[in-house]
Amino acid sequence: MQHVGILGGTFNPPHIGHLMMADQVMSQLGLDKIIFLPDANPPHVDHKEAVPVLHRVEMVRRAIINHTNFDLGLMEVERGGISYTYDTVQQLVTEHPENKYYFIIGGDMVAYLPKWHRIDELVQLVQFVGVKRPNISQTSPYPIIWVNMPEVDISSTWIRKTLQNNGSVRYYVPDLVLQYIAEKRLYFNDRKK
């Protein structure tokens, strides 16, 4: 049996906070690998802010290229449409029943779990892992494994806004991701469609 972490998201763009979270969860829980799972059309994201999925997939690929235990999962992208965690986890469990899956979320997301699509069935399929955040309650009606990590106040929103204002995001995103953003002029005000 492999113990596999799942880190889903829009990754618009991926940044060192994502990598640090994945690394800490993998290390602290002794997982075999982490699958980074970009979503096709997240149900809760402003689509005007998201660059096309092809770009987001390539940025994730570049972000994890040097991490032997980090994999890129394309299930949601290939399925298309709105991405629901339940559908993805059900597909993973069906295709790989020998694995135990751990779905990683930021501590601030734990409070929203009751609103997740088919959450009562989802918690039967996957173990949720919450990454602790300061001043965030660690109570939930669902079983959560909590992982400690120093607070890293980095967001994809901040990175996008900084780039739009011609600021530096060096060291906030992996170099290969930054190169791709510059090559494709993603997030800049002069962005080509």
C-alpha positions, 0 to 999 in steps of 0.5 A: 500500500502506498500512502499518497497525498493529494494537493489540489488547486488552481495553481494560478500560479504555483508558488513555494508555499504549495511546495513547502506545504506538500513537503511538510505533509509528506515528511511529517506523515511519512507519505510515499508521494504527493500528487499535485492536481490542477483543476480544470474549472474550479467551482469557486474561483473567479474565471477572469483571474485564472490563466488557461489550464494549459499554462497552469499545468505547465507551471506545476510541471516546472515547479515540481520537476526536481522533486522525485516524490512529487507527481503531476495529476491530470485527472481533473484537467482531462475530465474537464468541466467543474472539478469536484474533489469527490469525483476525483477521489472516487476515481483515484480510489477506483483505479488504485484501491491499494493506495491510501489517500490524504487530501491536503487543505489549508487550515482556513479551508477546514471550516468550509468542509461542511459545504463541500460537494458530497462531503459525507461520502468523501470522508469515507474515501480519503483522510483530510489533512489540515495544515495549521494556521495561526488563529484558525480553529482546529475543530471540525465535525470531520476527522482531520490530521493536523500538520504543523508548519511555519506560517508562509504568507504567500498567495497566488493572488499577491503574486499576480498583483505584484506581477501586474504592477511590475514588482518582483516575485523572485524566490516566491515562485520556482525559477522555472515557473518564473521563466515560464511566466515571463516567456508567456507574459502571464499576469502582466498588464500586457498579457497576450490572449 
